[in-house]
Structures are given as structure tokens and as C-alpha cells.
Amino acid sequence: MIDNKASMTEQPRSPSQPRSLTFETLAQGVAFLSDVDQDLARINAELKPPPMWARKPGFPTLVHIILEQQVSLASAKAALIKLKEATLAVTPEKFLELSDRELKKIGFSRQKTSYCRGLALSILNNKIDLDALDSMDDPSARSMLMKVKGIGPWTADIYLLMALLRPDIWPLGDLALASAIRGVKALSSRPDPEELDRIALPWRPWRAVAARLLWHYYLSKRRG
């Protein structure tokens, strides 16, 4: 999973579309996608509905997503667990109390230490307001997050998709999604961001649900 371009095809939210996913609207999205794409219908039939993969909004989740940049999910989770053990409560204040050496032992690279320190300072200095994101539309929320160095389109989109549970987020820079689509669509090579965007057009306004279905497929293949 890496940061890459922002989605090339933003679409205004329909008045009837929910602002955030629930288990009920997740099922609605799966039903819609199964009607419009036989490959996604096959995933749903074989694997059953995907997990919600929801995360609590806030600083700890953003730190977690930054840790996930360009490393395995297991490595990022292990570092987050160590961070929680070191701070007891992962807050901007507690994070800034840790030295670079302590963070390196936890699993932070020099670059990610810098990114997360910048995030913590941005929150404490009121340069970004994570609580305000919930009332913003997708482009505005993404734009606010990306004011912080180290938060690119992929990191912002994963936060919107998992923490704010926005239904139509499509993280183009996600390599797992690209790999899943290659398998599901029997493509000769992994699609680039432009092709990913084109493939996902019929899935609007439920592209975040499509992402969950495709991650579900990707993880099942890795376990299998």
C-alpha cells in the first residue's frame, strides 16, 4: 500500500446516499455492486460480505495509517501496539514526549517519526481539526488532511474510508487493490492508477464498498 494520485473522478454525493457506511448500507452497497459487476458478485457469493474494517477516528488511527505506508500491515500493527505500550494513551502530547531513539525502537523510521511529529504539532497548533472532518465533504476532508507533510492521497483516502466510513472513496495508490483487480478481472498486468479509476467508474457511488470486497478477495487468496 502506497501513496499515489488522488481519485481522478470525484462525484458529488447524491442526496439519497449516506454520508457514512453502516452494516445496513454496506449490505446495500454490496447488492448494488453485485448487480453491476459479475466479478464482484462472484466474490460476494464465494466469500460472503466483506468486513467493515472500521477504525476509530482520531490521532492514533492516522498514526497507524502512516505506519502502514510501504510496509506490511503486520509490521505496522506491531509498531502501533508497542507505541500504545510506551504511551498508555496515543495522544499528540504523549507522542511528542518520546525521543527519536525510543520511536526507532518501537518501529518508526526517521521519515515516519518526522511525519507523525508534524501531525501531532499540527493538531496541537490547531492547523488541522480532526473532529471537523466528519462534517466536510470528501474533497474538503482530503484536502485538510493533506496539509500535513507525510499525508498523501492514499493515507487521506484510507482514513476517510476506514475511520470516517465514507462510501465512495477509492484509494488509487493501493497496491493490494490493484493486485486484486488484476486477479478478479484476469488482466495480464497490474493496472495503473488511471486504469483503476476507469474500472471503478461503474461502481460509483459505492467504491469504498468495492474496495472492501476486493481486499476481502486479496486476503483470502493470500491465506489460501
C-alpha positions as a Markdown table, in Angstrom:
| # | Residue | x | y | z |
|---|---|---|---|---|
| 1 | Met | 0.0 | 0.0 | 0.0 |
| 2 | Ile | 1.5 | 3.3 | -1.1 |
| 3 | Asp | 0.5 | 6.9 | -1.5 |
| 4 | Asn | -0.3 | 7.9 | -5.1 |
| 5 | Lys | -2.6 | 10.2 | -7.1 |
| 6 | Ala | -5.9 | 11.3 | -5.7 |
| 7 | Ser | -9.0 | 9.9 | -7.4 |
| 8 | Met | -9.4 | 11.3 | -10.9 |
| 9 | Thr | -13.2 | 11.1 | -10.9 |
| 10 | Glu | -14.8 | 12.9 | -8.0 |
| 11 | Gln | -18.6 | 12.7 | -7.9 |
| 12 | Pro | -20.9 | 14.9 | -5.8 |
| 13 | Arg | -22.8 | 12.9 | -3.2 |
| 14 | Ser | -26.3 | 12.0 | -4.1 |
| 15 | Pro | -28.9 | 13.3 | -1.6 |
| 16 | Ser | -30.0 | 9.7 | -1.1 |
| 17 | Gln | -26.5 | 8.4 | -0.5 |
| 18 | Pro | -25.5 | 8.0 | 3.2 |
| 19 | Arg | -22.6 | 10.1 | 4.4 |
| 20 | Ser | -21.1 | 7.1 | 6.1 |
| 21 | Leu | -21.4 | 3.4 | 6.0 |
| 22 | Thr | -23.3 | 1.2 | 8.5 |
| 23 | Phe | -23.7 | -2.5 | 8.3 |
| 24 | Glu | -27.1 | -1.9 | 6.6 |
| 25 | Thr | -25.7 | 0.5 | 4.0 |
| 26 | Leu | -22.7 | -1.8 | 3.5 |
| 27 | Ala | -25.1 | -4.5 | 2.5 |
| 28 | Gln | -26.9 | -2.1 | 0.2 |
| 29 | Gly | -23.6 | -1.3 | -1.5 |
| 30 | Val | -22.7 | -5.0 | -1.9 |
| 31 | Ala | -26.1 | -5.6 | -3.5 |
| 32 | Phe | -25.7 | -2.7 | -5.9 |
| 33 | Leu | -22.2 | -3.8 | -6.9 |
| 34 | Ser | -23.3 | -7.4 | -7.4 |
| 35 | Asp | -25.9 | -6.1 | -9.9 |
| 36 | Val | -23.5 | -4.0 | -11.9 |
| 37 | Asp | -20.4 | -6.2 | -11.9 |
| 38 | Gln | -20.4 | -10.0 | -12.2 |
| 39 | Asp | -16.9 | -10.3 | -10.9 |
| 40 | Leu | -17.8 | -8.5 | -7.7 |
| 41 | Ala | -20.9 | -10.6 | -7.5 |
| 42 | Arg | -18.8 | -13.7 | -7.7 |
| 43 | Ile | -16.6 | -12.5 | -4.8 |
| 44 | Asn | -19.6 | -11.9 | -2.7 |
| 45 | Ala | -21.1 | -15.3 | -3.5 |
| 46 | Glu | -17.9 | -17.2 | -2.7 |
| 47 | Leu | -16.7 | -15.2 | 0.3 |
| 48 | Lys | -19.8 | -13.7 | 1.7 |
| 49 | Pro | -20.0 | -9.9 | 2.6 |
| 50 | Pro | -16.7 | -8.2 | 3.4 |
| 51 | Pro | -15.8 | -7.0 | 6.9 |
| 52 | Met | -16.4 | -3.3 | 7.6 |
| 53 | Trp | -12.8 | -2.8 | 8.6 |
| 54 | Ala | -13.7 | 0.3 | 10.6 |
| 55 | Arg | -11.3 | 2.3 | 12.7 |
| 56 | Lys | -11.9 | 4.9 | 15.4 |
| 57 | Pro | -11.4 | 8.4 | 14.1 |
| 58 | Gly | -8.5 | 10.3 | 15.6 |
| 59 | Phe | -4.8 | 10.7 | 16.0 |
| 60 | Pro | -4.0 | 7.0 | 16.8 |
| 61 | Thr | -5.6 | 5.8 | 13.6 |
| 62 | Leu | -3.8 | 8.4 | 11.5 |
| 63 | Val | -0.5 | 7.3 | 13.0 |
| 64 | His | -1.4 | 3.7 | 12.3 |
| 65 | Ile | -2.1 | 4.5 | 8.6 |
| 66 | Ile | 1.2 | 6.4 | 8.3 |
| 67 | Leu | 2.9 | 3.4 | 9.8 |
| 68 | Glu | 1.3 | 1.3 | 7.1 |
| 69 | Gln | 2.8 | 3.3 | 4.2 |
| 70 | Gln | 5.0 | 1.0 | 2.1 |
| 71 | Val | 5.3 | -1.8 | 4.8 |
| 72 | Ser | 3.2 | -4.9 | 5.7 |
| 73 | Leu | 0.1 | -4.5 | 7.7 |
| 74 | Ala | 1.5 | -6.8 | 10.3 |
| 75 | Ser | 4.6 | -4.7 | 10.8 |
| 76 | Ala | 2.6 | -1.5 | 11.2 |
| 77 | Lys | 0.3 | -3.2 | 13.7 |
| 78 | Ala | 3.2 | -4.4 | 15.7 |
| 79 | Ala | 4.7 | -0.9 | 15.9 |
| 80 | Leu | 1.3 | 0.5 | 16.9 |
| 81 | Ile | 1.0 | -2.0 | 19.8 |
| 82 | Lys | 4.5 | -1.0 | 21.0 |
| 83 | Leu | 3.5 | 2.6 | 20.8 |
| 84 | Lys | 0.4 | 2.0 | 22.9 |
| 85 | Glu | 2.5 | 0.2 | 25.5 |
| 86 | Ala | 5.0 | 3.0 | 25.6 |
| 87 | Thr | 2.5 | 5.9 | 25.9 |
| 88 | Leu | -0.5 | 4.1 | 27.5 |
| 89 | Ala | -2.6 | 6.6 | 25.5 |
| 90 | Val | -1.6 | 7.6 | 22.0 |
| 91 | Thr | -2.2 | 11.3 | 22.0 |
| 92 | Pro | -0.3 | 14.1 | 20.3 |
| 93 | Glu | 1.1 | 15.2 | 23.6 |
| 94 | Lys | 2.3 | 11.7 | 24.6 |
| 95 | Phe | 3.8 | 11.1 | 21.2 |
| 96 | Leu | 5.9 | 14.2 | 21.3 |
| 97 | Glu | 7.3 | 13.2 | 24.7 |
| 98 | Leu | 9.0 | 10.2 | 23.0 |
| 99 | Ser | 12.6 | 10.6 | 21.8 |
| 100 | Asp | 13.7 | 9.7 | 18.3 |
| 101 | Arg | 15.6 | 6.8 | 19.8 |
| 102 | Glu | 12.5 | 5.5 | 21.6 |
| 103 | Leu | 10.4 | 5.7 | 18.4 |
| 104 | Lys | 13.1 | 3.9 | 16.4 |
| 105 | Lys | 13.0 | 1.0 | 18.9 |
| 106 | Ile | 9.2 | 1.0 | 18.6 |
| 107 | Gly | 9.5 | 0.7 | 14.8 |
| 108 | Phe | 9.3 | 4.2 | 13.4 |
| 109 | Ser | 11.7 | 5.1 | 10.6 |
| 110 | Arg | 13.2 | 8.6 | 10.7 |
| 111 | Gln | 10.8 | 9.7 | 8.0 |
| 112 | Lys | 7.7 | 8.4 | 9.8 |
| 113 | Thr | 8.9 | 9.9 | 13.0 |
| 114 | Ser | 9.1 | 13.2 | 11.3 |
| 115 | Tyr | 5.6 | 12.8 | 9.7 |
| 116 | Cys | 3.9 | 11.8 | 13.0 |
| 117 | Arg | 5.6 | 14.6 | 14.9 |
| 118 | Gly | 4.4 | 17.0 | 12.3 |
| 119 | Leu | 0.9 | 15.6 | 12.6 |
| 120 | Ala | 0.9 | 15.9 | 16.4 |
| 121 | Leu | 2.1 | 19.5 | 16.2 |
| 122 | Ser | -0.5 | 20.4 | 13.6 |
| 123 | Ile | -3.2 | 19.1 | 15.8 |
| 124 | Leu | -1.9 | 20.9 | 18.9 |
| 125 | Asn | -1.4 | 24.1 | 17.0 |
| 126 | Asn | -4.9 | 23.9 | 15.6 |
| 127 | Lys | -3.7 | 23.8 | 12.0 |
| 128 | Ile | -5.9 | 20.8 | 11.4 |
| 129 | Asp | -9.1 | 19.8 | 13.2 |
| 130 | Leu | -9.8 | 16.1 | 13.0 |
| 131 | Asp | -13.2 | 16.5 | 14.6 |
| 132 | Ala | -14.2 | 18.9 | 11.9 |
| 133 | Leu | -13.6 | 16.3 | 9.2 |
| 134 | Asp | -16.8 | 14.5 | 9.9 |
| 135 | Ser | -18.9 | 17.4 | 8.6 |
| 136 | Met | -16.8 | 18.0 | 5.5 |
| 137 | Asp | -17.4 | 16.6 | 2.0 |
| 138 | Asp | -14.8 | 14.1 | 0.7 |
| 139 | Pro | -12.6 | 16.5 | -1.3 |
| 140 | Ser | -12.5 | 19.1 | 1.6 |
| 141 | Ala | -11.7 | 16.5 | 4.2 |
| 142 | Arg | -8.9 | 15.0 | 2.0 |
| 143 | Ser | -7.5 | 18.5 | 1.4 |
| 144 | Met | -7.4 | 19.3 | 5.1 |
| 145 | Leu | -5.5 | 16.0 | 5.9 |
| 146 | Met | -3.1 | 16.5 | 3.1 |
| 147 | Lys | -1.9 | 19.8 | 4.6 |
| 148 | Val | 0.2 | 17.7 | 6.8 |
| 149 | Lys | 3.5 | 16.5 | 5.4 |
| 150 | Gly | 3.5 | 12.8 | 5.0 |
| 151 | Ile | -0.2 | 12.5 | 4.5 |
| 152 | Gly | -0.7 | 12.0 | 0.8 |
| 153 | Pro | -3.8 | 10.9 | -1.2 |
| 154 | Trp | -3.5 | 7.2 | -0.2 |
| 155 | Thr | -3.2 | 8.0 | 3.6 |
| 156 | Ala | -6.0 | 10.5 | 3.4 |
| 157 | Asp | -8.3 | 8.2 | 1.5 |
| 158 | Ile | -7.7 | 5.2 | 3.8 |
| 159 | Tyr | -8.6 | 7.5 | 6.8 |
| 160 | Leu | -11.8 | 8.6 | 5.0 |
| 161 | Leu | -12.6 | 5.1 | 4.0 |
| 162 | Met | -11.9 | 3.3 | 7.3 |
| 163 | Ala | -12.2 | 6.0 | 10.0 |
| 164 | Leu | -15.0 | 8.2 | 8.6 |
| 165 | Leu | -16.6 | 5.3 | 6.7 |
| 166 | Arg | -17.2 | 7.3 | 3.6 |
| 167 | Pro | -19.0 | 5.1 | 1.0 |
| 168 | Asp | -17.4 | 6.3 | -2.3 |
| 169 | Ile | -13.7 | 6.6 | -1.5 |
| 170 | Trp | -11.4 | 4.8 | -4.0 |
| 171 | Pro | -7.7 | 4.7 | -2.9 |
| 172 | Leu | -6.0 | 4.6 | -6.3 |
| 173 | Gly | -2.5 | 4.1 | -4.8 |
| 174 | Asp | -3.4 | 0.9 | -3.0 |
| 175 | Leu | -1.3 | -2.0 | -4.4 |
| 176 | Ala | -3.4 | -4.6 | -2.8 |
| 177 | Leu | -6.5 | -3.3 | -4.7 |
| 178 | Ala | -4.5 | -3.2 | -8.0 |
| 179 | Ser | -3.4 | -6.8 | -7.4 |
| 180 | Ala | -6.9 | -7.9 | -6.5 |
| 181 | Ile | -8.4 | -6.3 | -9.7 |
| 182 | Arg | -5.7 | -8.0 | -11.8 |
| 183 | Gly | -6.8 | -11.4 | -10.4 |
| 184 | Val | -10.5 | -10.7 | -10.5 |
| 185 | Lys | -10.6 | -9.3 | -14.0 |
| 186 | Ala | -7.9 | -11.7 | -15.3 |
| 187 | Leu | -5.7 | -8.9 | -16.5 |
| 188 | Ser | -2.2 | -9.5 | -18.0 |
| 189 | Ser | -0.6 | -7.0 | -15.6 |
| 190 | Arg | -1.4 | -5.0 | -12.5 |
| 191 | Pro | -3.5 | -1.9 | -13.6 |
| 192 | Asp | -2.0 | 1.6 | -13.1 |
| 193 | Pro | -4.0 | 4.3 | -11.3 |
| 194 | Glu | -5.6 | 5.6 | -14.5 |
| 195 | Glu | -6.9 | 2.1 | -15.4 |
| 196 | Leu | -8.0 | 1.5 | -11.8 |
| 197 | Asp | -10.0 | 4.7 | -11.9 |
| 198 | Arg | -11.7 | 3.7 | -15.2 |
| 199 | Ile | -12.5 | 0.2 | -14.0 |
| 200 | Ala | -14.2 | 1.7 | -10.9 |
| 201 | Leu | -16.4 | 4.1 | -12.7 |
| 202 | Pro | -19.5 | 1.8 | -12.8 |
| 203 | Trp | -19.1 | 1.2 | -9.0 |
| 204 | Arg | -19.9 | 4.7 | -8.0 |
| 205 | Pro | -21.2 | 5.7 | -5.5 |
| 206 | Trp | -20.1 | 2.6 | -3.6 |
| 207 | Arg | -16.4 | 2.4 | -4.5 |
| 208 | Ala | -15.4 | 2.1 | -0.8 |
| 209 | Val | -17.6 | -1.0 | -0.6 |
| 210 | Ala | -15.9 | -2.3 | -3.8 |
| 211 | Ala | -12.6 | -1.7 | -2.1 |
| 212 | Arg | -13.7 | -3.9 | 0.8 |
| 213 | Leu | -14.8 | -6.7 | -1.5 |
| 214 | Leu | -11.5 | -6.6 | -3.3 |
| 215 | Trp | -9.5 | -6.6 | -0.1 |
| 216 | His | -11.6 | -9.5 | 1.1 |
| 217 | Tyr | -10.7 | -11.3 | -2.1 |
| 218 | Tyr | -7.0 | -10.4 | -1.9 |
| 219 | Leu | -6.7 | -11.6 | 1.7 |
| 220 | Ser | -8.5 | -14.8 | 1.0 |
| 221 | Lys | -6.1 | -15.6 | -1.8 |
| 222 | Arg | -3.1 | -14.9 | 0.4 |
| 223 | Arg | -4.4 | -17.1 | 3.2 |
| 224 | Gly | -5.3 | -19.8 | 0.6 |
